[in-house]
Amino acid sequence: MHTAARSRREVLRGLLAAGLMVAGSGLATASRASQVIEDVAGRTVRIDAPARRILLGDGPLAYVVALLRPHEPFAEVVGWGDNFRAADLDGYQAYLRAFPQIAGIPSFPSATLDSIGSELAISLEPDVVVMNLSSRQAAESSGLMTRLAQVGVPVVFVDFRTRMFANTARSIEILGNLLGRPERARAFLQFRQQQIARVTVPLESLRTKPSVMIERAAGLYEDCCLTYGDGNFGELVTAAGGANLGSAFVHGTFGTLHPEQVIASDPDVVIVTGANWSLYSPAGDWVNLGPGADPAEGKARLGRLMQRPAYRTLRAVQAGKVHAIWHPFYDNPYYFIALQRVAKWLHPELFADLDPDATFRELHARFLPVPYQPGYWISLGGAPA
C-alpha cells in the first residue's frame, strides 16, 4: 500500500473513532495528479485523479462506471447505494454474473438518496464521493457534506436525472477524468450525440405532436398516477416529438396527476416505466423490464395496469397505443436509447428505419462489459414493438 494513502486512511479512522469532533488539518494525499474541476452544481472541487477509492452515493451510478471502465469496472468502488440492486435486480444480476466480486461491495439503504450516513461514508475511506445533483440538498441538510469536508474527502455532483440533456455530457467528462478515462468518455459522448441526432434532426420539420401520458413506476405504488413534469422523462418525451401531459400540470421534475385529469386529457399515447422491483414490492403489478425480461409476463402486467380507472376508457388504450419502457433509463447516460424508442412509438412513419434495439446492441458491443439481452420495452395490442 502506498505510504501516503496508508497515512491518510489512518487519519480518517482516527477522526471517525473520535466522533469527528475535530477537522483534519494537513491530511496526507496520494501521489496522483491533482486537478481542480467544476461539478454540475457549479462547485469548484479539488480532486486527485485517477481516484482509487470511490464511493457512489447512488447505486445506479454503477452504470456510468461500467461504461467508462469496462475491465474490472468496480475495482475502485468501495461502496454504493443498494438501489443498484433493488431498483434493477435483473441489471444487477447481469453484472453479478460477469463480476461476482461485486457481491462484496458494501452497500447502504437506498429508500432515500440521503440515507448514507457520514460515519458509514468515512469508514469506507473514500478518496471521493460521487453524488447525484438531486441529492445535494439532503446531503447538505443532513450534515454529510460538512463531515466529509472535515476529513478532506471531496464530494462531486453529477446529474443524469434532473436535466439529462443539459448535464449528461459534463457529468461524463467529470467521471472520465475521475476514473482516468477521458478518451473513453469522449468516444462515448460522440456516439451518444450521433444517436441523439438521429431523432432530433428528422423532428426539425415536425408539425404535430401527439399528447403523451407517461406514468412513473406504474404498479409499484397503489396510487395513480405518478408522472414527470418538464424534467427527466418529461424532457425526453418532448425531445422525442411528443407533448408531455405532465408538463401542463406538474411544477417541477416529478409529480402526480389525478386519475380524473388523465381521463379528461385523453392522451394519444400512454407509456409506463418498469423494472424488476421484486425486492421493493414482491406482490406489485409493476411491469418487469430489463435484460432478459419475459415479454409475455410484461405484456400481461401492462394489460392489467390499463384496467385501472385512469386508463380503461382512453382512446390510446382502445387503439393499443400503450407501451412500457425500462425505468432505469431515467437516471443513466443510456437514455438516448429511450429517446429513440419513444420517438419511434410516437412517429412510426418518420422513424421507420430507426432501430433502437440495434443501437442498444451497438452500445453494449462498443462500451459495456456485459452482453446485450433484449427485454427493455414492450407494447400492448397491435402497436409496433
Secondary structure, DSSP 8 states (H G I E B T S, - for coil): --HHHHHHHHHHHHHHHTTT-S---S----SSEEEEEE-TTS-EEEEEES-SSEEESSGGGHHHHHHH--SSTTTTEEEEETHHHHS-HHHHHHHHHH-GGGGGS-EE--SSTT---HHHHHHT--SEEEEEGGGHHHHHHTTHHHHHHHTT--EEEE-SSSSHHHHHHHHHHHHHHHTT-HHHHHHHHHHHHHHHHHHHTGGGG-----EEEEETTTTTSSSS-EEE-SSTHHHHHHHTT-EEGGGGT-SSSEEE--HHHHHHH--SEEEEEE---TTT-TT------STT--HHHHHHHHHHHTTSTTTTT-HHHHHT-EEEEEGGGGGSTTHHHHHHHHHHHH-TTTTTT--HHHHHHHHHHHH-SS-----SEEEETTS--
